[in-house]
Amino acid sequence: MSAPFTTVRSRAAILNISNLDTDRLVPARFLHHPRSLGYGQFLLHDLRFDADGNERADFVLNQPLYRDASILIAADNFGCGSSRESAVWALHGYGFRVIIASSFGDIYFENSGKNGLLNVTLGEPELNRLRQTVARHSAGELTVDLVAQTIDAPDASLIGFEFDATKKKSLLLGLDDIGQTLELTGDIEKFEMRCRQETPWLSFHSP
């Protein structure tokens, strides 16, 4: 389970790279590390650092204004490639809570919701307008409200977005797959009781 998601207010970093796959989000050579050590340090490692391990000063996440950003404005097909969940761990561990893009890799998208990370899908024209607004108001903040399904941009414009109702409930309650199943404990127990009554020959009783 993760912390319940309601709203996030933060500056937004812009990473306008199409087809940013999970291997670039967290390179494969770091996957042997246990999750308990934190994967945020490996996020976009080869874009953030040079071959000697020094920060690339021109990379957006290394700029003082965006070091603490919780919102990332990305491009199309974000999170494509392999199914590694560690890419989501890296984004979440670094501090991101919202990724805004025009499209996402399917498996990445599913993994995100289970780890408390909100992916907001906007059409290309709307995403471009938001990107331009954020670039003009670089010190401004966005507010992403999952309950209302809105983005309050730095220029005071309000953008609505669609989001699956089931995934929305899971994020608002901080539920992963196990948590969602436990929500149905009462129904599961009633079903098992009915089965024992209607088909007792199927019930297994240990000696």
MIVOSE-710797 format. One record per residue: residue in one letter; residue number from 1; chain; x, y, z of N, C-alpha, C in turn. Coordinates in steps of 0.001 Angstrom, whole numbers, plus 500000, padded with zeros to 6 digits. Layout:
N
  residuo  num  cadena     n.u     n.v     n.w    ca.u    ca.v    ca.w     c.u     c.v     c.w
        A  NUM       A       X       Y       Z       X       Y       Z       X       Y       Z
...
***
This chain:
207
  residuo  num  cadena     n.u     n.v     n.w    ca.u    ca.v    ca.w     c.u     c.v     c.w
        M    1       A  500830  498808  500000  500000  500000  500000  500871  501251  500000
        S    2       A  500337  502349  499504  501062  503613  499455  500208  504684  500129
        A    3       A  500786  505877  500285  500037  506971  500898  498882  507379  499986
        P    4       A  497713  507659  500550  496584  508107  499727  496945  509362  498929
        F    5       A  496468  509419  497712  496749  510550  496825  495511  511442  496756
        T    6       A  495685  512733  496989  494565  513664  496827  494962  514791  495872
        T    7       A  495808  515708  496361  496296  516793  495508  497806  516918  495645
        V    8       A  498434  517446  494603  499869  517746  494636  500059  519160  494100
        R    9       A  500778  519972  494850  501120  521318  494395  502633  521431  494347
        S   10       A  503153  521785  493183  504605  521792  493010  504964  522521  491722
        R   11       A  506224  522928  491626  506754  523320  490322  506791  522074  489451
        A   12       A  506745  522275  488161  506771  521151  487220  508033  521209  486377
        A   13       A  508741  520098  486323  509908  519980  485448  509444  519482  484086
        I   14       A  510032  519992  483026  509669  519601  481662  510757  518700  481089
        L   15       A  510346  517517  480649  511278  516574  480025  510657  516141  478701
        N   16       A  510939  516909  477674  510291  516712  476376  511070  515708  475522
        I   17       A  511044  514444  475961  511727  513363  475243  510707  512284  474918
        S   18       A  510438  512069  473647  509486  511040  473238  510076  509645  473446
        N   19       A  509189  508673  473669  509589  507257  473786  510661  507044  474863
        L   20       A  510491  507713  475983  511434  507558  477090  511141  506225  477772
        D   21       A  511973  505229  477496  511655  503873  477947  512145  503610  479363
        T   22       A  511733  502462  479897  512045  502134  481291  513539  501902  481511
        D   23       A  514267  501537  480473  515710  501339  480630  516436  502663  480785
        R   24       A  515876  503724  480236  516475  505043  480438  515999  505637  481771
        L   25       A  514789  505292  482173  514308  505763  483473  515152  505181  484600
        V   26       A  515488  503891  484495  516422  503285  485449  517226  502223  484702
        P   27       A  518503  502500  484398  519336  501566  483625  519430  500186  484272
        A   28       A  519508  499171  483425  519466  497777  483885  520583  497447  484857
        R   29       A  521727  498098  484770  522862  497737  485628  522612  498031  487110
        F   30       A  521536  498791  487408  521233  499099  488803  520173  498176  489403
        L   31       A  519646  497269  488621  518501  496486  489076  518837  495455  490146
        H   32       A  520101  495206  490386  520457  494237  491427  520328  494833  492827
        H   33       A  520160  496142  492918  520026  496783  494219  518663  496471  494829
        P   34       A  518620  496179  496135  517321  495949  496769  516501  497233  496808
        R   35       A  515205  497092  496710  514335  498261  496708  514477  499070  497991
        S   36       A  514784  498401  499089  514873  499065  500390  515951  500153  500426
        L   37       A  516926  500079  499526  517983  501092  499474  517535  502349  498747
        G   38       A  516408  502278  498075  515891  503439  497362  516368  503508  495925
        Y   39       A  515436  503671  495002  515784  503724  493586  515799  505143  493021
        G   40       A  515403  506126  493831  515398  507495  493344  516750  507967  492852
        Q   41       A  517820  507458  493467  519177  507854  493082  519539  507405  491669
        F   42       A  518822  506408  491152  519149  505878  489830  518272  506464  488719
        L   43       A  517287  507268  489082  516365  507799  488081  517106  508588  486998
        L   44       A  516859  508223  485733  517432  508935  484583  518941  509140  484747
        H   45       A  519585  508134  485303  520994  508268  485703  521886  508751  484566
        D   46       A  521729  508179  483388  522646  508494  482294  522324  509827  481626
        L   47       A  521189  510414  481979  520878  511766  481536  521292  512785  482593
        R   48       A  521219  512388  483849  521559  513303  484951  523064  513429  485161
        F   49       A  523799  512337  484862  525237  512318  485158  526058  512000  483921
        D   50       A  527302  512488  483903  528201  512149  482801  528948  510855  483128
        A   51       A  529875  510455  482277  530580  509180  482437  531427  509128  483704
        D   52       A  531788  510293  484269  532592  510346  485488  531737  510473  486745
        G   53       A  530418  510444  486559  529518  510544  487708  529214  511960  488143
        N   54       A  529596  512943  487336  529318  514340  487655  527970  514762  487084
        E   55       A  527264  515618  487803  525976  516103  487324  526147  516907  486034
        R   56       A  525220  516691  485119  525169  517507  483913  524384  518776  484260
        A   57       A  525051  519899  484275  524443  521148  484740  523252  521573  483898
        D   58       A  523224  521160  482619  522153  521605  481737  520913  520713  481804
        F   59       A  520990  519622  482559  519830  518732  482637  518830  519287  483637
        V   60       A  517562  519251  483276  516520  519956  484022  516470  519569  485500
        L   61       A  516615  518297  485829  516499  517886  487232  517700  518288  488071
        N   62       A  518766  518747  487427  519936  519218  488157  519919  520729  488366
        Q   63       A  518906  521386  487840  518785  522825  488004  518070  523137  489316
        P   64       A  518579  524079  490098  518036  524356  491437  516521  524538  491477
        L   65       A  515961  525156  490455  514532  525444  490449  513678  524181  490441
        Y   66       A  514243  523081  489921  513425  521883  489725  513889  520672  490524
        R   67       A  514865  520848  491403  515378  519711  492167  514298  519066  493033
        D   68       A  513369  519867  493511  512331  519341  494395  510982  519212  493699
        A   69       A  510977  519230  492379  509709  519133  491648  509040  517780  491897
        S   70       A  507727  517817  492103  506945  516591  492288  506104  516261  491068
        I   71       A  506144  517156  490069  505360  516981  488851  506306  517007  487654
        L   72       A  506158  516045  486770  506983  515971  485565  506088  516051  484344
        I   73       A  506376  517001  483470  505659  517108  482204  506523  516433  481148
        A   74       A  506065  515312  480660  506838  514495  479736  506267  514615  478319
        A   75       A  506594  513644  477473  506144  513666  476080  505327  512407  475793
        D   76       A  505302  511976  474546  504490  510819  474174  505217  509504  474460
        N   77       A  504419  508471  474726  504905  507106  474949  505887  507025  476110
        F   78       A  505589  507744  477177  506439  507740  478367  506358  506377  479052
        G   79       A  507505  505816  479436  507514  504540  480143  507323  503330  479252
        C   80       A  507646  503452  477988  507527  502306  477083  508679  501330  477356
        G   81       A  508733  500246  476606  509833  499300  476759  509502  498162  477692
        S   82       A  510469  497730  478478  510308  496555  479341  509341  496833  480477
        S   83       A  508992  495755  481173  507954  495862  482207  508507  496152  483593
        R   84       A  509762  496532  483705  510375  496671  485029  509659  497692  485909
        E   85       A  509200  497207  487050  508520  498060  488020  509480  499039  488679
        S   86       A  510761  498734  488609  511769  499598  489222  511774  501002  488616
        A   87       A  511289  501145  487389  511199  502479  486792  510230  503349  487584
        V   88       A  509140  502747  488015  508166  503468  488841  508760  503737  490223
        W   89       A  509470  502749  490785  510112  502957  492088  511068  504144  492020
        A   90       A  511786  504258  490904  512765  505339  490765  512081  506701  490704
        L   91       A  511006  506795  489938  510269  508062  489849  509696  508450  491202
        H   92       A  509053  507480  491850  508434  507743  493149  509501  508029  494201
        G   93       A  510593  507269  494181  511655  507465  495150  512354  508803  495009
        Y   94       A  512416  509310  493787  513036  510609  493557  512171  511739  494113
        G   95       A  510863  511497  494132  509952  512506  494668  508802  512878  493753
        F   96       A  508741  512278  492574  507640  512590  491668  506358  511901  492119
        R   97       A  505248  512637  492016  503936  512085  492343  502988  512142  491145
        V   98       A  503322  512993  490168  502470  513149  488982  503343  513208  487734
        I   99       A  502972  512420  486734  503598  512502  485414  502494  512885  484434
        I  100       A  502725  513921  483653  501753  514383  482658  502355  514158  481279
        A  101       A  501665  513422  480441  502169  513121  479098  500986  512894  478171
        S  102       A  501277  512742  476881  500199  512503  475916  499887  511020  475775
        S  103       A  500812  510147  476178  500564  508704  476170  501625  508019  477023
        F  104       A  501292  506796  477478  502171  506049  478369  502282  504606  477913
        G  105       A  503392  503967  478273  503515  502532  478077  502495  501813  478948
        D  106       A  501839  500797  478412  500736  500145  479120  501157  499540  480452
        I  107       A  502236  498757  480458  502640  498071  481689  503146  499090  482713
        Y  108       A  503898  500068  482241  504350  501134  483135  503147  501810  483790
        F  109       A  502127  502085  483008  500936  502779  483517  500285  501973  484633
        E  110       A  500157  500659  484435  499553  499803  485450  500412  499761  486711
        N  111       A  501714  499652  486541  502616  499612  487692  502557  500904  488502
        S  112       A  502369  502022  487823  502361  503316  488506  501235  503415  489519
        G  113       A  500045  503059  489091  498897  503163  489980  499042  502322  491231
        K  114       A  499739  501190  491107  499938  500296  492255  500984  500834  493217
        N  115       A  501711  501861  492795  502770  502430  493631  502524  503896  493978
        G  116       A  501286  504345  493833  500937  505692  494267  501376  506814  493358
        L  117       A  501652  506502  492083  502086  507514  491120  500957  507787  490130
        L  118       A  500564  509038  489993  499470  509418  489104  500001  509782  487725
        N  119       A  499474  509133  486693  499786  509479  485309  498581  510173  484695
        V  120       A  498781  511388  484241  497704  512176  483633  497934  512233  482129
        T  121       A  496924  511825  481366  497025  511832  479905  496299  513047  479348
        L  122       A  497020  513861  478573  496446  515012  477884  496681  514867  476393
        G  123       A  495799  515432  475585  496015  515450  474151  497232  516306  473815
        E  124       A  497841  516039  472670  499061  516763  472291  498892  518285  472304
        P  125       A  497814  518836  471710  497675  520306  471735  497596  520863  473150
        E  126       A  496847  520173  474004  496699  520636  475383  498011  520506  476153
        L  127       A  498714  519409  475911  500000  519208  476566  500998  520273  476128
        N  128       A  501013  520604  474859  501926  521637  474360  501619  522996  474976
        R  129       A  500324  523310  475116  499945  524581  475739  500401  524627  477193
        L  130       A  500223  523510  477896  500656  523459  479294  502173  523602  479381
        R  131       A  502875  522927  478492  504338  523011  478481  504791  524454  478253
        Q  132       A  504144  525145  477333  504495  526538  477045  504176  527446  478233
        T  133       A  503043  527172  478887  502660  527970  480060  503670  527807  481180
        V  134       A  504062  526571  481437  505033  526306  482501  506385  526939  482163
        A  135       A  506783  526902  480895  508054  527509  480487  508028  529029  480700
        R  136       A  506863  529639  480466  506737  531092  480660  506708  531461  482135
        H  137       A  506180  530570  482970  506064  530825  484410  506926  529795  485149
        S  138       A  508205  529820  484893  509109  528761  485382  509118  528635  486899
        A  139       A  508861  529723  487606  508865  529661  489062  507475  529366  489627
        G  140       A  506492  529297  488758  505122  529050  489205  504878  527585  489533
        E  141       A  503774  527335  490205  503436  525979  490608  502140  525515  489953
        L  142       A  502038  524208  489809  500812  523572  489340  500154  522881  490530
        T  143       A  498829  522793  490480  498110  521981  491451  497341  520921  490682
        V  144       A  497638  519665  490985  496936  518548  490361  495989  517959  491402
        D  145       A  494698  518002  491095  493653  517547  492016  493006  516300  491422
        L  146       A  493260  515160  492040  492698  513913  491510  491212  513810  491760
        V  147       A  490735  514310  492886  489301  514248  493178  488516  514997  492112
        A  148       A  488939  516218  491819  488259  517036  490809  488710  516718  489393
        Q  149       A  489835  515994  489271  490442  515670  487979  490758  516936  487185
        T  150       A  491507  517827  487850  491883  519094  487234  493355  519402  487479
        I  151       A  493908  520203  486569  495250  520761  486718  495105  522269  486726
        D  152       A  495524  522904  487808  495504  524356  487928  496880  524859  487524
        A  153       A  496970  525457  486351  498256  525873  485780  498733  527199  486384
        P  154       A  500019  527530  486204  500566  528769  486789  499910  530045  486281
        D  155       A  499265  529993  485112  498595  531189  484592  497127  531238  485009
        A  156       A  496748  530378  485968  495389  530314  486525  494397  529620  485595
        S  157       A  494862  529059  484493  493969  528280  483640  493735  526922  484292
        L  158       A  492566  526356  484034  492188  525086  484639  491997  524050  483537
        I  159       A  492682  522925  483673  492637  521865  482667  492029  520616  483300
        G  160       A  491003  520077  482678  490405  518843  483163  491040  517632  482491
        F  161       A  490990  516498  483162  491522  515275  482557  490645  514093  482934
        E  162       A  490640  513089  482069  489886  511863  482311  490752  510886  483099
        F  163       A  490082  510069  483913  490829  509058  484661  489892  507924  485045
        D  164       A  490383  506706  484909  489586  505520  485208  489100  505543  486660
        A  165       A  487812  505260  486864  487213  505359  488196  487810  504365  489181
        T  166       A  488081  503146  488738  488649  502132  489634  490057  502505  490061
        K  167       A  490874  502952  489108  492248  503363  489427  492236  504614  490310
        K  168       A  491274  505480  490079  491154  506692  490899  490880  506322  492351
        K  169       A  489951  505407  492571  489635  504976  493935  490861  504380  494618
        S  170       A  491611  503556  493888  492795  502920  494467  493831  503959  494887
        L  171       A  494041  504972  494057  495005  506016  494394  494522  506856  495572
        L  172       A  493244  507200  495573  492708  508021  496657  492776  507308  497999
        L  173       A  492639  505981  497976  492677  505197  499210  494065  504617  499501
        G  174       A  494989  504773  498556  496329  504234  498740  496372  502720  498688
        L  175       A  495583  502127  497783  495466  500668  497718  496268  500082  496559
        D  176       A  497006  499005  496832  497611  498216  495768  496687  497037  495471
        D  177       A  497145  496057  494687  496284  494927  494336  495808  494155  495567
        I  178       A  496716  493956  496529  496341  493233  497747  495323  494036  498546
        G  179       A  495552  495326  498636  494618  496187  499356  493233  496190  498730
        Q  180       A  493187  496186  497388  491894  496130  496708  491168  494827  497008
        T  181       A  491920  493723  497058  491322  492424  497365  490784  492399  498796
        L  182       A  491564  492964  499730  491132  492984  501125  489867  493823  501312
        E  183       A  489650  494795  500431  488423  495580  500487  487191  494701  500274
        L  184       A  487392  493560  499629  486288  492657  499302  486203  491476  500264
        T  185       A  486888  491561  501397  486930  490441  502334  485533  489956  502723
        G  186       A  484641  490881  503026  483285  490505  503417  482570  489718  502338
        D  187       A  482666  490179  501084  482018  489483  499973  482645  488111  499747
        I  188       A  483955  488013  499906  484640  486728  499719  484186  485728  500779
        E  189       A  484072  486184  502014  483635  485289  503088  482198  484824  502877
        K  190       A  481336  485727  502414  479944  485338  502138  479884  484307  501008
        F  191       A  480706  484494  499973  480739  483552  498854  481202  482173  499325
        E  192       A  482253  482145  500150  482777  480871  500628  481751  480164  501511
        M  193       A  481034  480918  502325  480016  480313  503176  478892  479720  502330
        R  194       A  478479  480467  501292  477410  479963  500419  477857  478699  499697
        C  195       A  479120  478673  499275  479635  477484  498594  479636  476270  499521
        R  196       A  480018  476489  500788  480031  475368  501736  478625  474823  501986
        Q  197       A  477634  475731  501941  476257  475307  502175  475652  474617  500958
        E  198       A  475925  475148  499757  475292  474642  498540  476056  473485  497919
        T  199       A  477341  473437  498119  478150  472347  497545  479111  471822  498598
        P  200       A  478573  471220  499660  479444  470761  500757  480465  469726  500319
        W  201       A  480177  468985  499237  481116  467968  498783  482402  468545  498191
        L  202       A  482394  469870  497913  483587  470515  497380  484478  471079  498480
        S  203       A  483940  471143  499682  484696  471724  500784  485762  470750  501275
        F  204       A  486912  471281  501566  488009  470456  502051  488170  470709  503547
        H  205       A  488164  469671  504331  488360  469783  505770  489560  468939  506163
        S  206       A  490534  469587  506750  491713  468831  507189  491351  468006  508418
        P  207       A  491975  466841  508614  491652  465986  509765  492011  466676  511084
***
